[in-house]
């Protein structure tokens, strides 16, 4: 995760947010990899308590992402009544997963396509800015730059078509299993 996020912060114009805030808290924006790494038990667990879920917002692709307040049911959320998330058609989601037992969970990087955004645009007209407010070509270039860096520059190898980052590759060589889902294999390092 550190090598990936260092690249995002130094080589792209992305702002980086947690996907969801903690209950009763504002949404956090991170300005550096150190800020992300310093948060104990970060974020909203995806598959394990060690998961990190981020949203990357490229300012050159759009100025139209929105922070949304989500109403919660206090009886189901330890008395909390709200939390926040960030929404936008072209946000890039990066979920860094950890290890469960002796299985390395897959991480995920992706975003909507222009076709998908246009297909759902009417459904979310009140919540999201129009799909036209995103420069899909620029988004594709930034996304491709991140994918290239992960897959070609820092990956220690591949398992099938999935890039596997150095710490996860070391664990895999020592007998850890890989989650059989698609994705990037990171083991949070």
N, C-alpha and C positions, 0 to 999 in steps of 0.2 A: 504494500500500500504506500509506503513512504516514497519509493522511487516513482511510482505512478503520480502521486499527488504533487511531488516536487516539480515534475514536468508540467502538470496542469497549471500550477501557480507561476512558473517562470516562463513557459513557452506558449501559453494561450491567454486570451482575454476573459477567461471564465471567472465568474463569481461563484463561490462554493457555499452551499447551504446544507444544513441537515435536512433530510426529507420531511421529517415531522418533529415538532418540538416536543419536549417533555410536557406532561399534563400541567396546565396552569402556568406555562412559561412562554416567553417570546421565542420565535424562531431564531436560531443562531446562524450567523454567517461567519465563515472561517476565512482568515486572511493568509494562513500559512499551514503547512503540514504539521508544524510543531503544535499549533493550536488544536488541530484535530487529534493528534496523538496524546495530548495532555488531558483529554476528557475521559475520566474513568467510566467504564461501562457505557460507552457512547451509544446514544441513539435508541431507536426503536428496533428491537431484535427482529431479524429476518428469519434465520434458522437457528442461531445460537446467541448466547448473551454477548459473544465477542463480535457480532456483526456491526458493520458501519454502513449506513445508508445515506448517500449524498445526492444532491441535485446540482448539476453544473449548468450555469446560465451564461452563454456566450453573448456579450453585449454587442458584438458586431453582427450577430444573427438576429437580434431583436431587443427592443427595450420594453417588451410587453409581458414579462412574467409578473405574476401577482402573488402576494402573500395573503393567504386566506385563513380566517379564524374559523375553527371547526367547533361546533357546539357538542358537548359531551353530556352524557347522562351521569349525574353525580353518584347515583346508587351503584353504577357499574365501574366507576373510575375513582374510587377512594375519595369521593367528595369533590373532585375536580369538575369544572364546568366548561373548560375550553382547552384547546391546543391549537397550534398553527402548522400550516404546510405551505409550500410554494408550488404554484401551478403555472404552466405555460406549454403550448404545443411543442416547442422545440427544446425543452429542458432535457439534458442528458442525465440519465440515472446511473449512478455507480454504486452498486452494492458490493462491499467487500465482506466476504464471509470467513468464518473461522474454521475450527476443527471440532468435530463432535466425536468423542471417543477416539477411534483410530481411523476416522474418515475425514478427509479434507473436503469441506463443502465448497462448491463452486461459487465464484463471484460473478457479477453480471454488469455489463456496460451496454447501454442502448438508448434509443430515443424514438419518438414517433417519426414516421415518414410523412411527407407532404400529403400523399394519397390518404393515409389513415386520418390525419388531422382534418382534411377536407370532408372525409366521410362522416366524421363525428361532430363537425363544427356546429351544425344546427342544434344538436342535443345539448351542447355546452355553451351556447351563445351568451348566456347570462354570466357564466363563470370565467370564460377565457376570451382573450382578444381574438380577432379573426386570424385564421391561418395565414392570410396574406401579410400579416404583420411580422412574419418570420422570413428571413432570407434563407431558404432551404439549401441553396447552393453553398453559402458560407457555413451553415451548420454542418453540412456533409463534409466540407474540407476540414473543419476543426475536429469533428468526430473521427475522420479518417486519420488525422495527424496523431490523435491519442491512441487509436487502435494500432497504428504502425509502430509507435513508440513501445507500446506494451508487447505486441506480437513479434517485432523484429529486433528491437534494441535491448530490451531488458529481460525478455523471456529466456529461461535456461533451457527450454526445449518445448516440445509439444506432446500432448497425449491425444492422438487422433488429430482433430483440427483445433483443439484447445491449447492456447499458450499456457505454459506453466512457469510461474515466477520462481526465482532461485530458492527461497526458503521452502516453498511447497515442493519443489523438485527434490530437494534434499530429503524431506520427510517421505516423499513418495519412494525414493531410492532406498530408504530405511524400512520399507514395508507398510507404510500407511496406504490405505485405500483411497480412491477418488470417488466422490459423489458421481453418480452416473448421469446427472443432468448436464445440459450444455453450459458453457460459460468459460470464464477465465479462471485459472486455478491460482489463487494468491496466498491463502493461509494467513491473511492479514499482515503481511510483511512487505 
